[in-house]
């Protein structure tokens, strides 16, 4: 059976946000909500977010693809971190309304938001896809404290050649880390790599699904 999809708009202090719900088929018991937002340079069409939405509902995880207010408003430049956090907090009640555990997540800037707000919102865990550990070429400007300070079970999924932070650059800590070999910041892999693009996305979906099962049972 195919997942069920619906779109919900939510008013937040930062403007109108949008949630695309991709729910488990009716025959599958819902176990948790994975709420994931996009980065500063794109939307929910990102290949990793779409891979999760395609694969996880069959395992009982409803995927909530969150579009921040700046994106819904059609702006080309992301809002400041404080405003991103404000929008995320404002839509959290809608994410929690199904009464299931909610895992806060996102890719890049969305991952930073989840790390900064997850504990105060009582998320069950944090999923950080392509966490921007530092600006490209500027390792001295580390954002590691955001990640290590999440205070919740955290999974990082990082491309092996991500210029915003390669897996070996991450500090040891409470988080788990899964490497996507050859992947860049968008998890694109070169055509000549030993890993196909399809296999890379399957790796991401499988790793996240397995982690969620360990997290919520």
Phi, psi and omega in degrees: 000147182275150176298157177261134184238137172214157182245135181231132173261143184226128175280130178230166177299341180264001183122184182281125176255168181223136178242126171259110181272127174240101190261160177297147174304155185303329182281355182253128179289128178286133184250327182192166174251128172256109180261119183230136178245167185274178177268191183279346185247011183192186183238203184285358175282358179307140188300324181288319179295319179293325178296320178294318180295330180281327189260325192281329179304325179295341178263007176094010182250116175285129180257124178252107180273113189258128174255120181294155182307322181296325180287318178299324181284355178082015179283151183267343182245133181294152177289168178294155181309319180299322180287322176300316179297322180297317178296318180296316178298322183293331181263355183302318178304325178292324178291326183275347187301325178299349178080016179256159172303140180244126175261125180273134181202180178169175176249141177054243180301326177295327176293322178297318178301314180299319179295320184288330189246349188303316184292316181294332179271000178062042174293154179282340181180178181230132174249119181247104178265126179053053181298127181279084185301327178199160173297150180306130179076006182232063183298340180289343179264062186286143174250023185301328182297328177297318182289309183290339180270005182301324176072017181223161172305127188228134173246127175254129173244117190227137176289144183295339179234035179289119181291346177273005179143109176280156184308321183290347179276345185286141179288153173292143181187199184283348184277155169266152180225130176244127179266137171257102185305137176072355185286142175266199184294334176261011182063023171283139178243144180298151181297332182271002181290160178285355180240127179283162178298319179299317180294325178297318179290325175296321178301314180298310182297319180294316181296317180292317179299317179296319179295317179298320180296321177292327186286314187249352178080000000 
